[in-house]
Amino acid sequence: MLAQIIEETKSAVTALITGTDDILTALRSAVKNQLTGLVKDVGGMATTGVETITGVVTGSVEAAAASGTDIGKAAVSVVEEAVASASGLGVSTADATAAAVTGAVRAAKKVSVEATDAVSKALSEVASVPREVLDAALKGE
């Protein structure tokens, strides 16, 4: 199910950000729309709000990286929107932050070591991302 969420999100986000001038704003909108839509769609399935957040963030960051967007800035934008949208999913801010950071780091690791470093650096500068959450995501915990 998680792989399906990632691929669906990646396709939707790619379509939304292709040709737009303000990619980061488009990313935020795409994340909010995907989370809202997927929560309705997966209501009866064996997936949680936390898994949905992780999948949407992973797919969004992958799509942003594939489009040539600065992956660090994209990760910050996507993580912030995912956490902001978490209340509509019934997920606590702490759980949403951990899920979103995990998704961003997973996506970066698929791209390259440099991308992982860029995402780590960018997220470490976001006040709402606790260092231990970022460290756990980087270690794969």
Protein Blocks (a to p, Z undefined) as FASTA:
>chain_A
ZZmmmmmmmmmmmmmmgopablmlmmmmmmmmmmmmmmmmmmmmccdfklmmmmmmmmmm
mmmmmnopafklmmmmmmmmmmmmmmmnopafklmmmmmmmmmmmmmmmmommlmmmmmm
mmmmpmklcfklmmmmmnoZZ
